[in-house]
């Protein structure tokens, strides 16, 4: 469908003209020239109509959600780089400037859930031409003490609806396109949910150990208990390490889940004492669907009562 620019040029070019009459009365070369011009105008207007919506997000999994729903109509910019520690990361001035040029910014929750996200939202709010800020998890049940909302399948289902609504409001011409993409995504999420529940069947009440407490939502969704070595981002002391060693031995835990970007020396010390191993997982992996499936597959044999 021609954009406004293409329509104006076509109107100016063809005003008061009968194109059938022109083609019949002009010489063949002239008629060919007109057809070439019209084709070029149509191409230009089509390209303009396909201009993408720049969208800002805090973490990589959000980019996956936005791209699944927005498809070819969106370009997602991510604030937190891969493998960065979200507790201490500081966005660069260049990143903040780039984020001020997006059309929509999807924040994770009601308030800024991470310091780096808060810094960006404060910057965007101070700009004259303010970016539309949308709460991805608006209206959903969340744990205020746990910022890792994207690791809850139920939260992501609702977040996908919110993302679809925001894109449709910004780009109403393609509202139906976003809705169709959402339906496909929700179907994939349901398949993931079925896989996780089948994989973890009979494991309710079991325990698993992690260094950083990122998997709290996942644990609560499936009736599991997460034991975290790190507490509120504070350095781990010798007393707490001994406590975790005792708990791990009592429960028979042999696997400790760690992630990139965090100093997991204390987790390694505990693993050696219990005769266990470290298993690296990445809660910030962009390929959210497969990452959640992989975590369930790794977690199931590691669970202990």
N, C-alpha and C positions, 0 to 999 in steps of 0.2 A: 504494500500500500504506500503510495507516494507520501513523503514527508511534506511539511509546510514549505520548505525551500523549493522542492520539486514542483509543488502545486503552483507556487507563484510564477515560476519560470514558464511552466506549461500554459498558464492563463495568459501571461504577457505574450507568449509566442503565438498562441492560437486564437486570441481574442477576435471575435466576429468572423472566424474562418470556418468554412465547411471543408473538413479534411478530405472527404470523398471527392469534392469538386476540385480541390487542389491537385490531388493525385491524377485526376483525369485530364486536366488542362495543362499542367506543367510538363516540361520536357522530361524524359526518363531520368537523365542525370540529376535534375533538380528534385524529382520525387525521391530518388535514392538518398540524396543529401538530407532531405527532411526526415526520412525514416531513420537515418543514422543519428541525427540530432535527437529525435524522440527517444531512441533506444538509450543514448547516452544520458539523457535527462532521467529516464526511468531508473537506470543503474545508479546514478548519483543519489536520487531520492531514496532508493532502497538501502543503500549503504548508510545514509543518514538515519534512516529509520531503525537500523540495527545497532546504533551506538549503545555501548554497554553501560550499565549502571555500576558505578564504583561503590563498593560496599566495604566498610571497615569492621573488623572483628578483633577480639582480644587474643584468642587461641586458635590453633590449627583445626581442631575438631569443628569449631564453628564455621570455618571456611568450607569444610566438607558439607555441612548442613546447607549453607547458603548456595553452594554450587549444585547440590542435588536438586534443589527447588528452583533456583534461578537459571540453571542450565547455561546456555550460550548468551543469555541476556545480562549476566553479571560478571564483575571482575572483583574478586575478594582480596583485600589487603590485610595481612595479619600483623598484629602489634608484637606479640611475643615470638622471637625466633625459635627454630627447632632446637631442642635439647637445652634451652635456657632454664635457669632456676626461676620460677615465677614468683618466688618469695623475695628475691633480692634484685631482680632485673629492673633496670632504669631505661625507659625509652629514650632514644636519641632525639635531638632537636629536629633532625631531618625526618625521622619517623612521624613526629608530631605534626610537622608541616604537611607531610603527605596525607595524613589522616584528616587534616582540615579541608581537604579537597574531595572527600568522599560524599556521596549523597545520603547514605544511611550508615550509622554505626550501631552494631548490635552489641550491647553490653550483656554480661553474663547473668546478672541478677538485679534485685531492687536497688542495691547500692553497689559501689565499686567493691568487688570481692577480692581483688588483689591490689597491692600498692601501685604496680605499673599501670593497671587499668584506671585507677583513681587519678593518676597523674594525667593520663590522656583525656579523660572526661573533663577534668578541670580546665585543661587547655582548650578543648573544643567549646566548652561553655563560655569561655572568655572571648571567642571570636565574634566579630560583627555579623558575618554571614554564617549563622549557626548551622551545624550539621544536625540532621534529624537523628536523635538518639532513641533507640528502641530497646526495651528490656526483653531479651530473648525468652526469659522464663516468667514473664508476667502472668499472674493468676495461678501459678503452679505451687504445689506443696514442696517446700524446701527446708533444709536444715541451715539455719542462719550461721552456725559455726563451721559449716563445711562448704567451701567455695567450688568444689569440683562437680558442679551440677551436670556437666555433660557426660558424666559416667553413670547417670541414671537413665535407663531406657524409658521409663515413664515420663521423666522430665523432658527428654529429647522429643518424644512424641508431641507434647504440648508446645515445645519450643519450635518445632517444625511448622506447626499451625500458625504460630505468631510470626515467624519469618515469612511464610506465604502471604499472610494478610498484609504485612508491611510492604512487601514487594508489589503486591497487587494495588495497594493504595498509591504507591509512587509511580507505577507504570500500569494504569488500568487497561490499556489496550491489550496487554499480554496477561491479563488476570487469569484467563482460562488455561493458558500455557503453564503458569505457575501451579495452578490447582491440579493439573494432570501430573506434573512432576511430583507434587506432594503425595498424591495417591500412590504412585509407584514407590516412593521412599517409605511411606507408612507400611506398605505391604512388605518391603524388605526388613523394616524394623520388627514387624510381627514375626517374620521367619527367624530373625535373630533371637527374639524373646523365646520362641518355641525351642530353639537349639539350646539356649542357656538353661532353661528350666529342665530340659531332658538331660543335659550334661550334669547338672547339679542335683538331680532328683535323689532324695534320701539323705542329702547332706545338711539339712536344716540344723542349726545349732552348732555346726562345726566352726573351728578356728583356723585362721591363717595369719602369718606374720609378714609385715612390710616395714621398710625403713620409713618412708614418708607416707602419712595417712591419707592417700589420695582415693582409696577405694571404699570409703565409708558408704556412699550411696549404693554402690554395687552390693556391698555386704547386707545392708538393710533391705534392699529389694528382694533378696533371696534367702533371708533368714540366717545369715552368716555373721561371724564375729571377727572383726579386724583388730589385730594386735599391732600397735605402732611403736617402733623404737624411738622415732623422733616425736617430741611433744611440743606443739605450738611453735615450731621453728627454732627452738632453743638448742644449744649444744647438749649433746648426750653425756651425762656424767657416769662415773664408774658404778655408782649405786644402781642407777637405772639399767645399765648393761647387765649387771648381776641379776637383777630382777627378771629381765627378759630371758636370760639364760635359764633360770629356774623354771619360768613358765613354759618355755619351749621344751625343756626336758620332760616336764610333767605331762604336757600334751602330746609329746612325741613328734613335735614339729621338726621337719628336716629341710624345709625350703624357706628362704627369706626373699621376698620380692623387693627389688630395688629399681631405681630409675636413673636415667642420665641426668646430669646437671646437679646431682646431690652428692655430698661427701658421705659415702657409705662405709667408711672404715670400721665404724662401730658394728655395723651389720656383719661385716667380714669376721670381726672378732667373735661375735656370737655364733656365727656359722661354724667356725673352727671348734668352738667349745662344745657344740651339740653334735658334731660330726655331720653337719648339713652342708648345703650349698646356697649360693646366691643365684637368683633367677631374675634377669633383667626384663622389665616390661616398661612400656612407655605410655602413660595415661594421656599424653599429649600428641600421640600419633594422629596424623591427619586422616588416615584411612580408618575412620571410626568404626564402621560396621565390622570389618575383618579384625580390627584390634580387640573389640569387645568379645568376639567369638574366640580369638586366640587366648585371651586372658581366661575365659571360662574353661577352655581346654587344658590350660596349664594349671589352673587353680584346683580343679576337681581332684586329681590324685594327690595334691599337697595338703588337702584339708584334713584336720584332725579334731577329735572330740575332746 
